[in-house]
Amino acid sequence: MFAKLEQIERTFIDLEKELSQPEVFGDQERYRKLTKSHSDMGEIVKVFRDYKRLTQELADNKELVRDADPEIREMAHAEIASIEERLPALEEELKILLLPKDPMDDKNIIVEIRAGTGGEEAALFAADLYRMYARYAEAQGWKVEEMSSHDTGSGGFKEVIAAISGNKVYSKLKYESGTHRVQRVPATEAQGRIHTSAVTVAVLPEAEEVDVEIKPDEVRVDVFRSSGPGGQSVNTTDSAIRVTHLPTGLVVSCQDEKSQHKNKAKALKVLRSRLLQLEQDRKNAEYNEARRSQVGSGDRSERIRTYNFPQGRVTDHRINLTLYKLAAVLEGDLDELVQGLVSHYQTEALTRQAGAQ
C-alpha cells in the first residue's frame, strides 16, 4: 500500500511542476485534464503526508523517551500515546481513498421519481421526494433542471424526471435508487388511519454523447399535442415528443417545453442515460453478482427507506440507520443518510478487497 502511495505522491509532484509551465496554459484541453488529475490526487496526497508527518513525529518522540530530562520523557510518552491513537484512523482513510473509483462518480445524474402503490397519496409523496432532492441539491450548490413531469393536478406527481448537475453528484446520490415507503395519515382520511404508500426512485448517471451513441435509424420520433392535468391542451402546437429506441423498446416522452426541438433534446438526454444504465447493469451482472443488491443493478423493487410521519422518523433499512428528524430530512438535510451509505459501501468494498488478498 505504501509503495503505491509514494508513487501517487511522485506523480502529484510531477503534475504540479507541469502545471507551472507557461505553455500548459495555452492548451486548455491539456490544462483541464492536468488540473482534474491534480485535484483527484489532492486529497489522498494530503492524508498521506499527514500520515508520514505523524509517523516521523512518533519516531522522534520514541527517541526523546531516552532523554535525561524526566519532563521531556513524560511529554514524549504523552505524544506517543496521542499519535498512536490517531494513526489507525488515517491508515483506514488511506485504504478507503485507494479503493478503485466508480468511473461514474464524477457524472451528473438523471433522477426519475414515480408514484407506486398508494394512488394520490403516493403521488403527493413523489412530490415531497422531488422537493427533498431539489433542496439537497441547492445546499450542495448543484443545478436542478426538470426534464419531464406528469402531475396529478392536486400537488402530486405520477412521474417527475430531472437532471441534477454539479460536483460529483452521482457519487452522493447513487444510493437513493430503490423503493421509498411512506407511512402517514392522508389529509382525506377521516378516521385518522395510517396509510402506507410507495415511490420508486431511479438515479442514472447522465450519459454524454461519447458514452452512448444513438443512431438515427435506431429511434422512432413521434410528435403529438401536449396535454396538462385532466387532459386539457396546454398549447396549440404539436410540440410534445415521444422517442422510442427500437433495439431495446425504451420509450421517453417530453412535453414540458413549447419548442419541439428542446423537447426532443431532453428526451434524447434521458434515453441516453437509460441506455448507459442498461449497459452498466449488464457489466455489473457479469462482473459480480453480489453487486446486484447495490445501486446500478437495476433492481428497484427492494424497499430501501421508510418515512414514518406519526413517529417523525426516517429509517434506511440497508444500514439500519434511524433518524428522528423527518421534517429536516424532507427539507433536504440528507448529509447523515448520504454519508452513512457511502461509509457502509466503502466498508463492504474494503472487506471484499481484504478477502480477495
C-alpha angles and dihedrals in degrees: 000000000000093000088056091049091051089052091051091051092050090050090048091053090048090052091052090052092048092048090054091060112104094221091062091067089059092061105061096184092052091044091051092051093047094048091048092051090046091050093046091054096041098087097047092046091050092051092045091051090049088051093050091047091053094046089052090049088050091053091047092051092048086059091050094056086075092055118124092231110087092206091056090047090051092049091048092052090050091050092048091053091049095048094045088054093053101041099072091056091051091047090051090049090052091051090053092047089052093055113114109270121238101246089219096056095096093051130106116240145231109217118199118194119188132180111238130178114354105061116223092000089058090048091052091050090049086059090049091053093047089052090047093055092043091053092047090049090050091053089051093050092247128142123240121201120182108226102180138348141181109199127191098223093245101076098282135107127225084191136354126181122192139173117227117194132183143086114343094333096161093050090061103036103035092097092059091082112113143056117324114199124204127198116192145121109266117229089242094053107108096183095054093240120161114242125202118217134169137218126188122218124196119189112196126184107242110251122221121212088255090057097051126020115205112196116215092236090055095065135064115204118203123188122208141160116277118244131195133205112324092017099282116148113255095195139007099238131084094244102133115104133208116191119194120193102213100201093054104022092234113155127198124182127191129180104151096105126064089221117084089207093054092047091052092049091051093046091051090048091056092043092051091053092048090051091049089051091051090053091047090050091052093050092046092051091050095043102046129354090199090068091066088091090057131073116288093043092102090229102133096163098087116099104236104171141017125207108200112191100185090056096035091230140132120203124192104202096198094064100022090239118154122186123188095209105088095151092054092047092052088051088060102270094141100139096105093048094044094048092045091054094045091051092046094053092042089055090049090051091050090051091050091047092050090048091052093053 
